Amino acid sequence: MKPNEELGEQLNADKSKRPPLGEVLEFMRLLWAVDHGLQSTSKRMESTLGLTGPQRLVLRLVGRFPGITAGKLAQIMHVHPSTLTGVLKRMEKRGLLERKSDPLDGRKALFSLTEAGRGMDVPTTGTVEAAVERAITRLPRARLQAAQEVLTALAEELGAGEPSADNPNGTAPHKEDEQVPVTEGEEADSRKSASR
């Protein structure tokens, strides 16, 4: 039995034994379970694939958007650009990403996958995205959309009052800093990130 299946069975078994928590605490408990699962899977990915969950997400996103800037990548991932600095440097050092100067603005770097990076930019078992895919394919479309709405509202609420990742000073973004358009499926994928 897989660890995530064991966790699900344990949560269901424990449900009957514990006092009712109410909607807010129950939802928070599930969020922590998801966070723990993301962290555990990320560690396993690092030992088996050589990439953490966030590094794998960066690899997949750069594969979808060759020549992307760090700022736009951070925007898609809902993190501050400084959060990605170490990730991008480590992946560059490993030969998975290449950095080129933006010909229109030399202060910006454009990231693309190297040949080695492209070789890893394929669906792979044992990854966060594989687990997400298995989970969402079991849900009817209407339930998936409802879950996405709840997660979007929660992400917005948790980020309320904070400057956006691409706009730390809270000023209006420049035209060239606008968000990269993503499709519905990519939008769901882009919301998945861990803290490392």
N, CA, C and O atoms as a DFTB+ gen file, in Angstrom:
784 C
 N C O
     1  1       0.840      -1.185       0.000
     2  2       0.000       0.000       0.000
     3  2       0.879       1.241       0.000
     4  3       1.885       1.288       0.709
     5  1       0.511       2.244      -0.787
     6  2       1.292       3.467      -0.892
     7  2       1.061       4.345       0.331
     8  3      -0.006       4.287       0.942
     9  1       2.065       5.170       0.700
    10  2       1.936       6.023       1.888
    11  2       0.706       6.922       1.845
    12  3       0.050       7.098       2.872
    13  1       0.371       7.497       0.686
    14  2      -0.784       8.381       0.600
    15  2      -2.086       7.612       0.814
    16  3      -3.024       8.141       1.410
    17  1      -2.154       6.360       0.330
    18  2      -3.338       5.537       0.557
    19  2      -3.468       5.201       2.035
    20  3      -4.570       5.220       2.584
    21  1      -2.344       4.892       2.682
    22  2      -2.353       4.595       4.118
    23  2      -2.841       5.793       4.908
    24  3      -3.620       5.647       5.850
    25  1      -2.379       6.994       4.523
    26  2      -2.788       8.219       5.200
    27  2      -4.296       8.408       5.051
    28  3      -4.974       8.755       6.018
    29  1      -4.824       8.184       3.848
    30  2      -6.260       8.329       3.603
    31  2      -7.069       7.375       4.454
    32  3      -8.078       7.769       5.039
    33  1      -6.636       6.113       4.532
    34  2      -7.343       5.133       5.356
    35  2      -7.275       5.502       6.829
    36  3      -8.259       5.364       7.556
    37  1      -6.114       5.970       7.269
    38  2      -5.949       6.351       8.667
    39  2      -6.845       7.543       8.995
    40  3      -7.471       7.576      10.054
    41  1      -6.909       8.527       8.084
    42  2      -7.749       9.696       8.323
    43  2      -9.218       9.296       8.411
    44  3      -9.950       9.796       9.265
    45  1      -9.652       8.393       7.525
    46  2     -11.041       7.937       7.567
    47  2     -11.336       7.158       8.846
    48  3     -12.399       7.328       9.443
    49  1     -10.405       6.308       9.269
    50  2     -10.591       5.535      10.503
    51  2     -10.611       6.454      11.716
    52  3     -11.419       6.274      12.627
    53  1      -9.714       7.443      11.724
    54  2      -9.627       8.374      12.847
    55  2     -10.845       9.289      12.917
    56  3     -11.174       9.798      13.989
    57  1     -11.518       9.504      11.787
    58  2     -12.641      10.428      11.723
    59  2     -13.729      10.044      12.714
    60  3     -14.325      10.908      13.357
    61  1     -13.988       8.747      12.836
    62  2     -15.054       8.297      13.733
    63  2     -14.641       8.367      15.198
    64  3     -15.509       8.351      16.071
    65  1     -13.353       8.444      15.497
    66  2     -12.858       8.410      16.871
    67  2     -12.691       9.796      17.492
    68  3     -12.595       9.908      18.714
    69  1     -12.655      10.834      16.694
    70  2     -12.352      12.153      17.247
    71  2     -13.614      13.015      17.343
    72  3     -14.592      12.789      16.631
    73  1     -13.569      14.001      18.234
    74  2     -14.719      14.902      18.344
    75  2     -14.814      15.768      17.085
    76  3     -13.806      16.005      16.419
    77  1     -16.012      16.237      16.760
    78  2     -16.149      17.072      15.573
    79  2     -15.336      18.363      15.740
    80  3     -15.364      19.001      16.792
    81  1     -14.630      18.722      14.702
    82  2     -13.770      19.898      14.754
    83  2     -14.458      21.155      14.233
    84  3     -14.031      22.269      14.537
    85  1     -15.506      20.984      13.462
    86  2     -16.113      22.133      12.801
    87  2     -15.463      22.315      11.444
    88  3     -14.382      21.783      11.193
    89  1     -16.105      23.054      10.579
    90  2     -15.632      23.194       9.202
    91  2     -14.240      23.803       9.096
    92  3     -13.408      23.317       8.330
    93  1     -13.981      24.865       9.860
    94  2     -12.702      25.579       9.729
    95  2     -11.539      24.701      10.179
    96  3     -10.562      24.548       9.446
    97  1     -11.635      24.125      11.371
    98  2     -10.528      23.309      11.873
    99  2     -10.355      22.029      11.055
   100  3      -9.230      21.576      10.842
   101  1     -11.459      21.449      10.601
   102  2     -11.359      20.250       9.765
   103  2     -10.648      20.574       8.452
   104  3      -9.803      19.806       7.991
   105  1     -10.993      21.711       7.855
   106  2     -10.352      22.114       6.607
   107  2      -8.869      22.386       6.840
   108  3      -8.029      21.996       6.029
   109  1      -8.548      23.051       7.940
   110  2      -7.144      23.323       8.267
   111  2      -6.374      22.029       8.475
   112  3      -5.230      21.906       8.038
   113  1      -6.999      21.060       9.143
   114  2      -6.346      19.767       9.368
   115  2      -6.009      19.113       8.032
   116  3      -4.926      18.554       7.864
   117  1      -6.937      19.186       7.089
   118  2      -6.690      18.610       5.765
   119  2      -5.607      19.371       5.006
   120  3      -4.805      18.771       4.290
   121  1      -5.588      20.692       5.165
   122  2      -4.522      21.481       4.527
   123  2      -3.153      21.066       5.053
   124  3      -2.200      20.951       4.282
   125  1      -3.052      20.842       6.359
   126  2      -1.772      20.413       6.928
   127  2      -1.397      19.029       6.410
   128  3      -0.220      18.741       6.188
   129  1      -2.405      18.169       6.217
   130  2      -2.125      16.837       5.664
   131  2      -1.583      16.964       4.235
   132  3      -0.657      16.249       3.853
   133  1      -2.159      17.867       3.458
   134  2      -1.668      18.099       2.092
   135  2      -0.248      18.656       2.139
   136  3       0.623      18.211       1.392
   137  1      -0.018      19.629       3.016
   138  2       1.317      20.217       3.144
   139  2       2.344      19.157       3.534
   140  3       3.440      19.109       2.974
   141  1       1.984      18.311       4.495
   142  2       2.892      17.240       4.916
   143  2       3.165      16.295       3.742
   144  3       4.304      15.884       3.520
   145  1       2.114      15.957       2.998
   146  2       2.286      15.087       1.828
   147  2       3.184      15.712       0.770
   148  3       4.007      15.026       0.163
   149  1       3.027      17.015       0.550
   150  2       3.891      17.709      -0.415
   151  2       5.357      17.647       0.030
   152  3       6.247      17.356      -0.769
   153  1       5.590      17.923       1.309
   154  2       6.960      17.921       1.826
   155  2       7.575      16.518       1.754
   156  3       8.727      16.365       1.350
   157  1       6.806      15.497       2.146
   158  2       7.311      14.119       2.121
   159  2       7.606      13.665       0.697
   160  3       8.650      13.069       0.431
   161  1       6.685      13.947      -0.210
   162  2       6.882      13.556      -1.609
   163  2       8.066      14.298      -2.200
   164  3       8.836      13.725      -2.971
   165  1       8.218      15.569      -1.846
   166  2       9.345      16.356      -2.337
   167  2      10.676      15.742      -1.903
   168  3      11.618      15.673      -2.693
   169  1      10.752      15.299      -0.651
   170  2      11.986      14.670      -0.155
   171  2      12.261      13.354      -0.884
   172  3      13.401      13.065      -1.247
   173  1      11.197      12.554      -1.097
   174  2      11.373      11.305      -1.837
   175  2      11.828      11.585      -3.271
   176  3      12.688      10.883      -3.804
   177  1      11.251      12.605      -3.886
   178  2      11.626      12.967      -5.254
   179  2      13.101      13.348      -5.321
   180  3      13.802      12.992      -6.268
   181  1      13.559      14.073      -4.313
   182  2      14.964      14.490      -4.308
   183  2      15.885      13.277      -4.267
   184  3      16.915      13.253      -4.940
   185  1      15.511      12.265      -3.473
   186  2      16.381      11.091      -3.377
   187  2      16.254      10.170      -4.594
   188  3      17.223       9.509      -4.966
   189  1      15.072      10.117      -5.220
   190  2      14.897       9.208      -6.356
   191  2      15.136       9.866      -7.708
   192  3      15.708       9.245      -8.603
   193  1      14.704      11.119      -7.868
   194  2      14.831      11.803      -9.157
   195  2      15.933      12.855      -9.182
   196  3      16.350      13.308     -10.249
   197  1      16.400      13.239      -7.995
   198  2      17.415      14.288      -7.933
   199  2      16.841      15.686      -7.982
   200  3      17.592      16.656      -8.093
   201  1      15.519      15.815      -7.902
   202  2      14.853      17.114      -7.905
   203  2      13.819      17.151      -6.792
   204  3      13.120      16.165      -6.559
   205  1      13.719      18.282      -6.102
   206  2      12.644      18.457      -5.131
   207  2      11.360      18.780      -5.897
   208  3      11.392      19.015      -7.105
   209  1      10.240      18.788      -5.190
   210  2       8.969      19.146      -5.812
   211  2       9.003      20.520      -6.474
   212  3       8.609      20.644      -7.633
   213  1       9.467      21.561      -5.768
   214  2       9.532      22.881      -6.394
   215  2      10.480      22.926      -7.594
   216  3      10.183      23.588      -8.589
   217  1      11.616      22.230      -7.513
   218  2      12.537      22.198      -8.653
   219  2      11.875      21.526      -9.855
   220  3      12.033      21.969     -10.993
   221  1      11.146      20.469      -9.590
   222  2      10.437      19.759     -10.663
   223  2       9.380      20.670     -11.290
   224  3       9.218      20.677     -12.510
   225  1       8.663      21.434     -10.470
   226  2       7.665      22.366     -10.990
   227  2       8.331      23.430     -11.858
   228  3       7.819      23.776     -12.922
   229  1       9.466      23.945     -11.408
   230  2      10.213      24.920     -12.216
   231  2      10.590      24.292     -13.553
   232  3      10.395      24.907     -14.602
   233  1      11.119      23.093     -13.527
   234  2      11.521      22.405     -14.750
   235  2      10.338      22.264     -15.708
   236  3      10.468      22.549     -16.899
   237  1       9.192      21.827     -15.198
   238  2       8.013      21.630     -16.051
   239  2       7.505      22.958     -16.603
   240  3       7.095      23.029     -17.761
   241  1       7.527      24.014     -15.783
   242  2       7.049      25.320     -16.238
   243  2       7.983      25.937     -17.273
   244  3       7.524      26.489     -18.273
   245  1       9.282      25.847     -17.040
   246  2      10.235      26.372     -18.022
   247  2      10.105      25.588     -19.327
   248  3      10.263      26.154     -20.408
   249  1       9.820      24.299     -19.233
   250  2       9.581      23.496     -20.429
   251  2       8.362      23.971     -21.206
   252  3       8.345      23.912     -22.436
   253  1       7.352      24.438     -20.501
   254  2       6.145      24.953     -21.168
   255  2       6.342      26.359     -21.703
   256  3       5.740      26.732     -22.710
   257  1       7.181      27.144     -21.037
   258  2       7.390      28.542     -21.414
   259  2       8.882      28.830     -21.618
   260  3       9.481      29.546     -20.816
   261  1       9.490      28.282     -22.677
   262  2      10.918      28.545     -22.907
   263  2      11.182      30.042     -23.031
   264  3      10.414      30.763     -23.670
   265  1      12.261      30.502     -22.424
   266  2      12.611      31.919     -22.468
   267  2      11.867      32.741     -21.429
   268  3      11.776      33.962     -21.554
   269  1      11.340      32.090     -20.413
   270  2      10.587      32.784     -19.360
   271  2      11.547      33.520     -18.429
   272  3      12.673      33.075     -18.210
   273  1      11.096      34.643     -17.885
   274  2      11.906      35.367     -16.897
   275  2      11.641      34.789     -15.513
   276  3      10.633      34.120     -15.285
   277  1      12.556      35.056     -14.599
   278  2      12.372      34.608     -13.214
   279  2      11.131      35.262     -12.620
   280  3      10.399      34.622     -11.865
   281  1      10.885      36.519     -12.948
   282  2       9.716      37.229     -12.426
   283  2       8.411      36.587     -12.864
   284  3       7.499      36.416     -12.055
   285  1       8.316      36.230     -14.138
   286  2       7.085      35.596     -14.623
   287  2       6.931      34.187     -14.055
   288  3       5.820      33.743     -13.767
   289  1       8.039      33.499     -13.899
   290  2       8.002      32.166     -13.293
   291  2       7.507      32.265     -11.845
   292  3       6.667      31.476     -11.413
   293  1       8.031      33.232     -11.110
   294  2       7.600      33.443      -9.718
   295  2       6.119      33.797      -9.664
   296  3       5.403      33.362      -8.762
   297  1       5.668      34.580     -10.625
   298  2       4.263      34.971     -10.670
   299  2       3.359      33.753     -10.867
   300  3       2.339      33.622     -10.191
   301  1       3.723      32.880     -11.771
   302  2       2.942      31.663     -12.011
   303  2       2.913      30.789     -10.757
   304  3       1.883      30.206     -10.418
   305  1       4.057      30.706     -10.074
   306  2       4.167      29.846      -8.890
   307  2       3.651      30.503      -7.613
   308  3       3.573      29.856      -6.569
   309  1       3.298      31.788      -7.694
   310  2       2.809      32.534      -6.536
   311  2       3.857      32.620      -5.423
   312  3       3.543      32.447      -4.245
   313  1       5.097      32.886      -5.811
   314  2       6.174      33.091      -4.840
   315  2       6.917      34.368      -5.202
   316  3       6.799      34.867      -6.321
   317  1       7.674      34.888      -4.261
   318  2       8.495      36.063      -4.528
   319  2       9.693      35.635      -5.385
   320  3      10.242      34.555      -5.167
   321  1      10.109      36.464      -6.358
   322  2      11.247      36.084      -7.205
   323  2      12.501      35.688      -6.423
   324  3      13.248      34.810      -6.855
   325  1      12.732      36.327      -5.281
   326  2      13.927      35.976      -4.502
   327  2      13.857      34.536      -4.003
   328  3      14.890      33.917      -3.750
   329  1      12.647      34.001      -3.860
   330  2      12.471      32.614      -3.431
   331  2      13.043      31.659      -4.476
   332  3      13.530      30.581      -4.136
   333  1      12.982      32.056      -5.742
   334  2      13.442      31.187      -6.825
   335  2      14.936      31.292      -7.107
   336  3      15.494      30.428      -7.783
   337  1      15.579      32.311      -6.613
   338  2      16.986      32.540      -6.946
   339  2      17.842      31.305      -6.713
   340  3      18.565      30.879      -7.614
   341  1      17.775      30.729      -5.531
   342  2      18.581      29.542      -5.207
   343  2      18.192      28.336      -6.044
   344  3      19.051      27.580      -6.497
   345  1      16.884      28.161      -6.248
   346  2      16.402      27.033      -7.051
   347  2      16.960      27.136      -8.469
   348  3      17.483      26.159      -9.006
   349  1      16.851      28.303      -9.066
   350  2      17.328      28.499     -10.442
   351  2      18.844      28.297     -10.534
   352  3      19.334      27.685     -11.483
   353  1      19.580      28.812      -9.548
   354  2      21.041      28.650      -9.563
   355  2      21.447      27.184      -9.454
   356  3      22.340      26.722     -10.165
   357  1      20.778      26.451      -8.549
   358  2      21.105      25.022      -8.387
   359  2      20.787      24.247      -9.667
   360  3      21.549      23.368     -10.069
   361  1      19.675      24.570     -10.299
   362  2      19.296      23.855     -11.515
   363  2      20.210      24.220     -12.688
   364  3      20.485      23.391     -13.556
   365  1      20.666      25.451     -12.700
   366  2      21.648      25.867     -13.716
   367  2      22.963      25.119     -13.513
   368  3      23.557      24.610     -14.464
   369  1      23.403      25.062     -12.267
   370  2      24.656      24.388     -11.929
   371  2      24.612      22.909     -12.302
   372  3      25.623      22.331     -12.703
   373  1      23.431      22.299     -12.167
   374  2      23.264      20.875     -12.512
   375  2      23.114      20.669     -14.017
   376  3      23.049      19.531     -14.483
   377  1      23.061      21.742     -14.767
   378  2      22.962      21.630     -16.217
   379  2      21.560      21.352     -16.728
   380  3      21.398      20.818     -17.826
   381  1      20.538      21.709     -15.946
   382  2      19.157      21.488     -16.361
   383  2      18.534      22.732     -16.992
   384  3      17.636      22.635     -17.829
   385  1      19.025      23.904     -16.576
   386  2      18.535      25.178     -17.098
   387  2      19.684      25.964     -17.687
   388  3      20.829      25.852     -17.249
   389  1      19.354      26.766     -18.693
   390  2      20.339      27.722     -19.183
   391  2      19.743      29.113     -19.092
   392  3      18.545      29.313     -19.291
   393  1      20.603      30.064     -18.789
   394  2      20.220      31.458     -18.611
   395  2      20.842      32.272     -19.738
   396  3      22.029      32.148     -20.043
   397  1      20.003      33.110     -20.349
   398  2      20.487      34.040     -21.377
   399  2      19.974      35.419     -21.037
   400  3      18.911      35.563     -20.433
   401  1      20.726      36.434     -21.425
   402  2      20.264      37.803     -21.215
   403  2      19.122      38.118     -22.159
   404  3      19.126      37.716     -23.322
   405  1      18.148      38.843     -21.642
   406  2      17.022      39.286     -22.455
   407  2      17.548      40.348     -23.424
   408  3      18.077      41.367     -22.980
   409  1      17.415      40.132     -24.744
   410  2      17.930      41.117     -25.700
   411  2      17.219      42.465     -25.611
   412  3      17.774      43.480     -26.031
   413  1      16.009      42.490     -25.075
   414  2      15.263      43.743     -24.954
   415  2      15.548      44.469     -23.647
   416  3      15.356      45.681     -23.551
   417  1      16.006      43.730     -22.644
   418  2      16.305      44.321     -21.344
   419  2      17.417      43.495     -20.701
   420  3      17.153      42.457     -20.094
   421  1      18.638      43.948     -20.834
   422  2      19.812      43.221     -20.352
   423  2      19.802      42.928     -18.870
   424  3      20.574      42.089     -18.405
   425  1      18.934      43.606     -18.103
   426  2      18.859      43.348     -16.656
   427  2      18.113      42.057     -16.358
   428  3      18.245      41.500     -15.268
   429  1      17.332      41.579     -17.317
   430  2      16.533      40.370     -17.105
   431  2      17.217      39.168     -17.729
   432  3      17.893      39.274     -18.752
   433  1      17.026      38.027     -17.091
   434  2      17.528      36.764     -17.625
   435  2      16.349      35.949     -18.130
   436  3      15.264      35.972     -17.548
   437  1      16.577      35.233     -19.214
   438  2      15.576      34.346     -19.786
   439  2      16.035      32.916     -19.553
   440  3      17.200      32.593     -19.787
   441  1      15.134      32.058     -19.094
   442  2      15.491      30.685     -18.762
   443  2      14.861      29.702     -19.744
   444  3      13.698      29.828     -20.126
   445  1      15.666      28.725     -20.137
   446  2      15.215      27.638     -21.001
   447  2      15.817      26.347     -20.477
   448  3      16.762      26.361     -19.688
   449  1      15.262      25.238     -20.923
   450  2      15.797      23.936     -20.531
   451  2      16.987      23.581     -21.417
   452  3      17.016      23.900     -22.606
   453  1      17.951      22.926     -20.821
   454  2      19.057      22.356     -21.578
   455  2      18.577      21.015     -22.135
   456  3      17.441      20.607     -21.893
   457  1      19.434      20.344     -22.870
   458  2      19.082      19.017     -23.379
   459  2      18.781      18.068     -22.210
   460  3      17.828      17.291     -22.262
   461  1      19.606      18.141     -21.156
   462  2      19.375      17.292     -19.974
   463  2      18.044      17.650     -19.309
   464  3      17.313      16.763     -18.866
   465  1      17.732      18.929     -19.239
   466  2      16.467      19.372     -18.666
   467  2      15.281      18.891     -19.477
   468  3      14.274      18.458     -18.917
   469  1      15.395      18.965     -20.800
   470  2      14.311      18.484     -21.666
   471  2      14.094      16.982     -21.483
   472  3      12.966      16.496     -21.575
   473  1      15.171      16.256     -21.224
   474  2      15.053      14.818     -20.991
   475  2      14.281      14.489     -19.727
   476  3      13.697      13.411     -19.615
   477  1      14.274      15.427     -18.762
   478  2      13.546      15.209     -17.503
   479  2      12.146      15.819     -17.538
   480  3      11.358      15.609     -16.616
   481  1      11.833      16.563     -18.579
   482  2      10.547      17.259     -18.687
   483  2       9.486      16.343     -19.292
   484  3       8.890      16.648     -20.325
   485  1       9.272      15.229     -18.629
   486  2       8.288      14.238     -19.075
   487  2       7.500      13.769     -17.851
   488  3       8.008      13.817     -16.730
   489  1       6.265      13.317     -18.061
   490  2       5.519      12.769     -16.923
   491  2       6.307      11.636     -16.271
   492  3       6.850      10.769     -16.956
   493  1       6.362      11.654     -14.956
   494  2       7.156      10.693     -14.208
   495  2       6.399      10.236     -12.972
   496  3       5.798      11.048     -12.269
   497  1       6.428       8.947     -12.710
   498  2       5.791       8.431     -11.497
   499  2       6.595       8.869     -10.274
   500  3       7.785       9.169     -10.373
   501  1       5.938       8.900      -9.143
   502  2       6.613       9.270      -7.899
   503  2       6.760      10.761      -7.705
   504  3       7.478      11.198      -6.806
   505  1       6.091      11.557      -8.537
   506  2       6.186      13.014      -8.432
   507  2       4.899      13.588      -7.857
   508  3       3.865      12.920      -7.816
   509  1       4.981      14.843      -7.412
   510  2       3.798      15.534      -6.919
   511  2       2.762      15.612      -8.026
   512  3       1.580      15.362      -7.788
   513  1       3.198      15.959      -9.247
   514  2       2.204      16.115     -10.317
   515  2       1.525      14.794     -10.663
   516  3       0.360      14.790     -11.060
   517  1       2.229      13.675     -10.521
   518  2       1.605      12.371     -10.774
   519  2       0.523      12.086      -9.733
   520  3      -0.543      11.568     -10.064
   521  1       0.804      12.427      -8.473
   522  2      -0.192      12.238      -7.415
   523  2      -1.391      13.158      -7.639
   524  3      -2.536      12.742      -7.460
   525  1      -1.133      14.403      -8.029
   526  2      -2.221      15.342      -8.299
   527  2      -3.062      14.827      -9.464
   528  3      -4.291      14.868      -9.414
   529  1      -2.407      14.347     -10.498
   530  2      -3.145      13.828     -11.657
   531  2      -4.032      12.647     -11.266
   532  3      -5.190      12.578     -11.678
   533  1      -3.493      11.717     -10.471
   534  2      -4.296      10.564     -10.038
   535  2      -5.508      11.023      -9.235
   536  3      -6.611      10.505      -9.410
   537  1      -5.295      11.994      -8.358
   538  2      -6.391      12.469      -7.501
   539  2      -7.460      13.194      -8.319
   540  3      -8.653      12.949      -8.135
   541  1      -7.043      14.078      -9.214
   542  2      -8.059      14.865      -9.919
   543  2      -8.789      14.068     -10.988
   544  3      -9.909      14.419     -11.358
   545  1      -8.177      13.003     -11.491
   546  2      -8.884      12.195     -12.490
   547  2      -9.997      11.361     -11.862
   548  3     -10.875      10.866     -12.569
   549  1      -9.966      11.205     -10.551
   550  2     -11.027      10.468      -9.855
   551  2     -12.242      11.343      -9.552
   552  3     -13.290      10.829      -9.161
   553  1     -12.113      12.654      -9.727
   554  2     -13.184      13.578      -9.368
   555  2     -13.982      14.004     -10.592
   556  3     -13.415      14.214     -11.665
   557  1     -15.291      14.131     -10.433
   558  2     -16.076      14.709     -11.526
   559  2     -15.656      16.166     -11.747
   560  3     -15.221      16.844     -10.816
   561  1     -15.790      16.628     -12.967
   562  2     -15.335      17.974     -13.341
   563  2     -15.921      19.052     -12.424
   564  3     -15.208      19.974     -12.027
   565  1     -17.200      18.947     -12.085
   566  2     -17.838      19.966     -11.240
   567  2     -17.194      20.021      -9.852
   568  3     -17.002      21.105      -9.302
   569  1     -16.860      18.858      -9.285
   570  2     -16.220      18.839      -7.967
   571  2     -14.807      19.399      -8.036
   572  3     -14.361      20.087      -7.118
   573  1     -14.106      19.104      -9.120
   574  2     -12.757      19.637      -9.304
   575  2     -12.799      21.159      -9.408
   576  3     -11.984      21.848      -8.795
   577  1     -13.741      21.678     -10.176
   578  2     -13.871      23.133     -10.301
   579  2     -14.211      23.771      -8.961
   580  3     -13.685      24.833      -8.629
   581  1     -15.092      23.129      -8.183
   582  2     -15.432      23.652      -6.857
   583  2     -14.196      23.656      -5.948
   584  3     -13.968      24.615      -5.211
   585  1     -13.409      22.590      -6.002
   586  2     -12.184      22.524      -5.190
   587  2     -11.207      23.619      -5.603
   588  3     -10.587      24.252      -4.749
   589  1     -11.068      23.844      -6.909
   590  2     -10.181      24.904      -7.397
   591  2     -10.658      26.274      -6.914
   592  3      -9.845      27.129      -6.564
   593  1     -11.971      26.478      -6.897
   594  2     -12.507      27.747      -6.415
   595  2     -12.188      27.952      -4.937
   596  3     -11.806      29.049      -4.530
   597  1     -12.342      26.907      -4.139
   598  2     -12.037      27.002      -2.710
   599  2     -10.550      27.290      -2.510
   600  3     -10.186      28.165      -1.724
   601  1      -9.696      26.560      -3.216
   602  2      -8.259      26.769      -3.069
   603  2      -7.843      28.156      -3.543
   604  3      -6.977      28.784      -2.933
   605  1      -8.445      28.636      -4.614
   606  2      -8.149      29.988      -5.110
   607  2      -8.558      31.034      -4.079
   608  3      -7.794      31.952      -3.781
   609  1      -9.770      30.890      -3.534
   610  2     -10.243      31.839      -2.519
   611  2      -9.337      31.812      -1.293
   612  3      -9.022      32.859      -0.727
   613  1      -8.921      30.621      -0.883
   614  2      -8.050      30.500       0.279
   615  2      -6.681      31.122       0.004
   616  3      -6.138      31.831       0.851
   617  1      -6.126      30.859      -1.178
   618  2      -4.826      31.454      -1.543
   619  2      -4.924      32.974      -1.543
   620  3      -4.021      33.659      -1.065
   621  1      -6.024      33.500      -2.082
   622  2      -6.202      34.957      -2.095
   623  2      -6.341      35.502      -0.685
   624  3      -5.768      36.542      -0.360
   625  1      -7.096      34.811       0.152
   626  2      -7.294      35.262       1.529
   627  2      -5.991      35.220       2.319
   628  3      -5.689      36.147       3.071
   629  1      -5.224      34.156       2.152
   630  2      -3.946      34.049       2.858
   631  2      -2.945      35.082       2.363
   632  3      -2.050      35.486       3.105
   633  1      -3.090      35.512       1.113
   634  2      -2.201      36.522       0.557
   635  2      -2.733      37.932       0.709
   636  3      -2.072      38.888       0.303
   637  1      -3.935      38.083       1.297
   638  2      -4.547      39.407       1.442
   639  2      -3.656      40.317       2.270
   640  3      -3.144      39.926       3.319
   641  1      -3.483      41.519       1.789
   642  2      -2.679      42.501       2.511
   643  2      -1.198      42.385       2.260
   644  3      -0.425      43.233       2.706
   645  1      -0.786      41.345       1.550
   646  2       0.624      41.185       1.227
   647  2       0.858      41.634      -0.202
   648  3      -0.008      41.442      -1.055
   649  1       2.015      42.230      -0.484
   650  2       2.325      42.575      -1.873
   651  2       2.425      41.306      -2.702
   652  3       2.814      40.255      -2.193
   653  1       2.077      41.400      -3.969
   654  2       2.168      40.233      -4.833
   655  2       3.621      39.871      -5.085
   656  3       4.515      40.696      -4.899
   657  1       3.855      38.630      -5.513
   658  2       5.217      38.118      -5.715
   659  2       5.983      38.943      -6.733
   660  3       7.182      39.165      -6.568
   661  1       5.311      39.401      -7.788
   662  2       6.004      40.141      -8.825
   663  2       5.993      41.633      -8.559
   664  3       6.556      42.403      -9.337
   665  1       5.364      42.053      -7.477
   666  2       5.175      43.464      -7.230
   667  2       5.331      43.750      -5.736
   668  3       4.360      44.138      -5.086
   669  1       6.527      43.567      -5.179
   670  2       6.724      43.656      -3.732
   671  2       6.421      45.030      -3.138
   672  3       6.172      45.130      -1.937
   673  1       6.436      46.098      -3.955
   674  2       6.181      47.435      -3.435
   675  2       4.716      47.819      -3.491
   676  3       4.333      48.872      -2.980
   677  1       3.880      46.973      -4.109
   678  2       2.462      47.256      -4.176
   679  2       2.076      48.264      -5.247
   680  3       0.935      48.727      -5.259
   681  1       2.980      48.616      -6.139
   682  2       2.668      49.555      -7.211
   683  2       2.125      48.812      -8.410
   684  3       2.246      47.590      -8.493
   685  1       1.532      49.529      -9.334
   686  2       0.968      48.895     -10.528
   687  2       2.081      48.255     -11.344
   688  3       3.128      48.873     -11.542
   689  1       1.879      47.024     -11.823
   690  2       2.918      46.355     -12.603
   691  2       3.077      47.005     -13.976
   692  3       2.141      47.590     -14.519
   693  1       4.295      46.886     -14.521
   694  2       4.568      47.366     -15.869
   695  2       3.955      46.397     -16.861
   696  3       3.740      45.231     -16.531
   697  1       3.671      46.854     -18.066
   698  2       3.046      46.031     -19.095
   699  2       3.830      44.741     -19.327
   700  3       3.233      43.674     -19.467
   701  1       5.162      44.826     -19.368
   702  2       5.954      43.634     -19.657
   703  2       5.991      42.652     -18.495
   704  3       6.445      41.521     -18.663
   705  1       5.518      43.066     -17.311
   706  2       5.501      42.187     -16.151
   707  2       4.181      41.465     -15.981
   708  3       3.996      40.733     -15.009
   709  1       3.249      41.663     -16.922
   710  2       1.950      41.023     -16.777
   711  2       2.096      39.513     -16.823
   712  3       3.078      38.975     -17.336
   713  1       1.106      38.854     -16.279
   714  2       1.150      37.402     -16.129
   715  2       1.173      36.684     -17.472
   716  3       0.528      37.097     -18.436
   717  1       1.939      35.593     -17.502
   718  2       1.973      34.732     -18.672
   719  2       0.610      34.061     -18.781
   720  3       0.124      33.503     -17.797
   721  1      -0.020      34.100     -19.956
   722  2      -1.319      33.431     -20.063
   723  2      -1.144      31.926     -19.907
   724  3      -0.223      31.336     -20.472
   725  1      -2.023      31.320     -19.146
   726  2      -1.986      29.872     -18.959
   727  2      -3.363      29.307     -19.223
   728  3      -4.374      29.982     -19.032
   729  1      -3.392      28.068     -19.661
   730  2      -4.668      27.407     -19.882
   731  2      -5.218      26.925     -18.563
   732  3      -4.526      26.965     -17.545
   733  1      -6.457      26.470     -18.570
   734  2      -7.113      26.027     -17.343
   735  2      -6.312      24.934     -16.631
   736  3      -6.138      24.995     -15.414
   737  1      -5.826      23.945     -17.366
   738  2      -5.052      22.861     -16.759
   739  2      -3.729      23.349     -16.207
   740  3      -3.294      22.914     -15.140
   741  1      -3.076      24.270     -16.947
   742  2      -1.808      24.814     -16.482
   743  2      -2.013      25.671     -15.256
   744  3      -1.161      25.709     -14.369
   745  1      -3.167      26.378     -15.200
   746  2      -3.459      27.209     -14.045
   747  2      -3.526      26.367     -12.784
   748  3      -3.008      26.763     -11.739
   749  1      -4.158      25.212     -12.876
   750  2      -4.238      24.316     -11.722
   751  2      -2.853      23.823     -11.345
   752  3      -2.509      23.773     -10.164
   753  1      -2.044      23.455     -12.354
   754  2      -0.685      22.981     -12.085
   755  2       0.152      24.067     -11.444
   756  3       0.960      23.788     -10.559
   757  1      -0.036      25.325     -11.889
   758  2       0.822      26.398     -11.408
   759  2       0.559      26.746      -9.954
   760  3       1.390      27.390      -9.313
   761  1      -0.588      26.329      -9.423
   762  2      -0.893      26.627      -8.024
   763  2      -0.194      25.692      -7.071
   764  3      -0.178      25.925      -5.862
   765  1       0.386      24.629      -7.608
   766  2       1.015      23.633      -6.754
   767  2       2.473      24.005      -6.523
   768  3       3.266      23.999      -7.465
   769  1       2.835      24.324      -5.308
   770  2       4.240      24.539      -5.008
   771  2       4.467      24.319      -3.523
   772  3       3.574      24.525      -2.702
   773  1       5.647      23.908      -3.207
   774  2       6.003      23.720      -1.807
   775  2       6.910      24.861      -1.401
   776  3       7.217      25.732      -2.215
   777  1       7.339      24.868      -0.162
   778  2       8.081      26.013       0.341
   779  2       9.581      25.922       0.089
   780  3      10.314      26.832       0.475
   781  1      10.064      24.849      -0.549
   782  2      11.504      24.749      -0.804
   783  2      11.817      24.931      -2.248
   784  3      12.983      24.877      -2.639
